[in-house]
């Protein structure tokens, strides 16, 4: 169909960073151009019902996967949906919301790739896979500050949910075009989000930008803070782009130029063109900071969204 929305999927376990990445990409593209959907709103049961039944929100039986499929298809066709809303603060459901898709749709949540029909609706699929220690830190910080839990309650929940994470969430990694893993620079390091490194697993399911002329195994003029190599992920060969938290602005901008050369209209979103929203983080004391690994991750995913939009328009033409 002409001018259909481009749909990006962002899937990962609880507190893996899905909402942070979604919000950042929306800010880059322009919030008036992006419709954000959370599949966690499609829970069958509220918090008390789940407790009484002994079922976690991660289990497929606890979610209306068929309605998610229907709504993804409607959004892909550019049609509105009446989306349910799960209130994470109260653990109850709020009145549904009428959603009309814009140019770009970002669908984030726990089980977005759990059915074949749903997977067919995405143009780009991203999976977030931070180390479990870091995810636990993020979840404790979020749930104690924003959702009224104690640290012990969060730790108990992580332990209780682990079987479902292993059975239903992590296997969805196999369907992703890009796997994003933010991680501390060393095993003993803390979890300062500004200093985190990132690894991007680039699967051959979609065409990625060509970094080989500046990044190779024999060394490159960007130094050792940005690297491209060959790895195996879930038994299959993949490219692995690594960006360290101490990468310099000059090194980051070199990669930006490559992306902007492949998709010229991406340039307006790059920091080299003055975009001040890219890679922004809010520090522990409320100050705004910039992470270059986050900036390049956001830009890389934006690149694929714009590339998919251009391909869709060419097919229509």
N, C-alpha and C positions, 0 to 999 in steps of 0.2 A: 504494500500500500504506500502511496506517496506520503512523505514526511512523517513516517511512523516514529514513535519514540525509540531511542536507544536505551537498552536496559543493561545495567551493570549489576552483577550480583556480588555481595560481600558476605561471606559465610565464615563462621568461626565459633568457638566455644564462648561461654559467658565471660565477659570482661576481657576478650581478646583484643579489643581496640576497634571494633566494627563501627560504632557510632562516631568515634573520634575521626576515623578515616573518612566516613561518609560526610560528616560536617565539613571537613577540610576541603574535600573535592567540590562540594556544593558551593563553598565560598569562592573557590577558584573560578568555577564556571559561571557563577552568578546564581544566587539562590532563587531568582525568578525563573531560571532556566532548568531547575532541578526539582523533581518530585521524589521525596524520600519515603520509602515504605519499610516498616519493620515487620518481619514475619512472626516475631514473638507475639504480636497482637492477635494471632490466630490460635491461641490456646483454647482448648475445649473447657478447661476447668479453672476456677480461680484458685488462689493460694491455699485457702482453707480446704477446699475440695481435694486438691492434690495431696495435702497432708493427710486427710482422712482416708484417701484411697491408697496412699503409699506409692504414688507415681510422681516422677519428676517431670519438669517442663521440657526436658531434653528428649523424652520418649516420643516417638512418632504417634503413639496412641493418644497422647495428650494434646495433639494439635490437629486442626482441620486442614490436613494436607490437600484434600480435594478442593477446598475453597481457595487455598493459595494458588493451586493450578488454574482455577477458573479466573481468578483476578489477574494473574500474570498474563494470561491469554488476552483478556480484555484490555489491559494496559498496553500490550504490544500492538493491539489494533487501534490504539489511541482513544479507547472508550473509558468512561468514568467507572469508578467502583464505589461501593459503600463499605469502607474498611472498618473492621472492629478495632477497638482500642483497649489494650490491657494496661492498667495503671500499676506501674512497678512499685509505687509508694504504698498504695493501699492494698495491692494484691487482688483488686476487684476489676470489673470491666466498666469503662465509661461509655457514654453513648457513641455510636459509630460515626465516622467522619466521611463526608462526600469528597472523593479525590478525583480530580481530573488531571491526567498526565500532561506534563510539559515536554520540552524537547528531549530531556534526559530523565531517566528514572533510575534511582539507586534502590535496590532491594537488599536489605541487610537482615541478618538473623541467624538462628541456630540451624535450621533444617531446610535452607533454601535450595539445596541440590539433592534432596533425598529421593526425588522421583524423576524418572526419565522425562516425563512430560514437562515438568517444571524446568529442567535443564535446557530443553529445547527453546525456551522463551528468552534466554539471555544472549546478549551479544558478546559480553565479556564476563568471565567468572574469576573471582579472586577469593582465595582462602587465606585466613590469618592464622599463623601458627607460631606464636611466641613460645619460649620455653615455659614449661608448666610452673616453675618457681616464679617467673615474672608475672604470668597470668594470675597466679594466686595473690601476689602482692597487689596487682591492679584491682582484683575483685574485692579484697579486704578493704582497700582504700575507698573504692566506690560505694560498696554496700554499707560500710559503717558511717560514711559521711552523708550519703544521699538516700539510703533506704532504711535506716533505723536499726540495722543489725549490730550485734556485738561481734568482736573478732572471733570469739569461740564459735558463735553461730555460723559464721561464714566458713570457718574451717570444717565444721561438722557437715555443712552443706556440700562443700567440695568433695569430702570423702564419700558422702552418700551418693553423689552424682557421678562419681568416677566410672562405674560400670556402664552407664548410659553414654558418657563422653566417649569411652573406648568403642562402644558398640555402634553408635549412631552419628556422632559428630565428626570424629577424626577420619572415618572412612570417606567423607565427602571431599577430602583433600585430593583424591584421585581425579576428580572431575574439573579441577581448577585449571585455568590457563596460566595464572600467575599465583604462586604461593609466597606470601609476605611474612617474613620472620624478623621482628625486631628483637634484639638480644643485648645484654650487657657486654662491654668490651672484654671482660674476663670473668671466669667462673666465680671469683670472690667479690666481684664488683657489686655495687648497689644497683638501684633501678632508677637512676636519674634519667628521665625521659629525654633530656637534651643531649645526653652523651651516648645514647643507644646506637649500636650499629644496626644495619639491616641487610638481610639476604633476600634476593628476589629469585625464586625458581621460575625460569621461563620455559614453559612447555611448548612444543612445536604445534600445538592445536590452533594457534593463531600466529600470524607473522609479526615478529618483533623487530624493532629497529636494529640496524646493523652497527654494532659497536666494535667490530673486530679490527677495524683499521686504526683504532687508538688503544684497544685493550686486547692483549694477547698474553700467552704463557711466557714469552720472552721478555716481558717488561713493557712499560709504556710511559709516556711522558706525563701521565697524571700521578705518577708515584704509586705507592703501595696501598693507598687509602681507598682506591676504587679499582676493583678487579673483575675480570670476566673469566670464567673457567667452565669446564665440563664436569658434571657430577651425575649421579644416579639418584632419582627420587622415586620411592616406591617401586624400585626395580627397573625404572625406565631412564634412558639418557636424557639429560636436560642441560640447558645453559644456566649458569649461576652468576648473577650480578651481585657483587658485594660492595657495600658503601659503608665506610667507617664513620663514627661520630666526629672524628677529628679532621674529616675532609675539609679542605679550604674552599672559600667562595670561588676562587679561580677554577679549581678542579670541578666543582659542581656546575659552573656555568659552561664549561666545555661540553659536558654531557647534555646540558640544556640545548646547546646550539645544534647538536646532532639531532635531537628530537624535533626541534623547530624546523630544521632543514627538510626533514621527511614529511612533515605536515605543516606547511607554512603558516596556516592560520592558528597553530598552537602558540606561536610567538607571543601573542597578546597576553597569554597566561604565565609567561616565564618571569622569573625574578630579574633577568637581564633586561627586561622591558619595563621594569618598575613595578611589577606586581608585588604588593606588600602583604598579601594574604597567604602566600605559599609557605608551607612549613612552619606555621605558627603553633606554639604550645603555651599553655598557661602554667607558670611555675607554681611551686608549693606556697609561695607568699602572694600569689595573684599577679605577678609580673608576666608580661608577654615575652616569650623567648622564641628563637628560631632554630629548628633542627634541619640540617641539610639532608640527612638520610630520609626524614619525613617529607621534605620538599620534593626530592627526586622521586620518591614513591608516589606521591600525589600526582606529580607531573607525568610520570610514566603511565599511570592508570588513565589520566585525562587524555593522554596521547591515544590510547587504544579506544576510548570512547569517541573521540573526534574522527579517528580513522574508520571506525565502524559506521559513523554517520555519513562520511564521505562515500564509503562503499555502498551503503544503502541507497543514497541518492543516485549513484551511477547506475545501479541496477534498475531503478525506476526510469531513468532517462533512456 
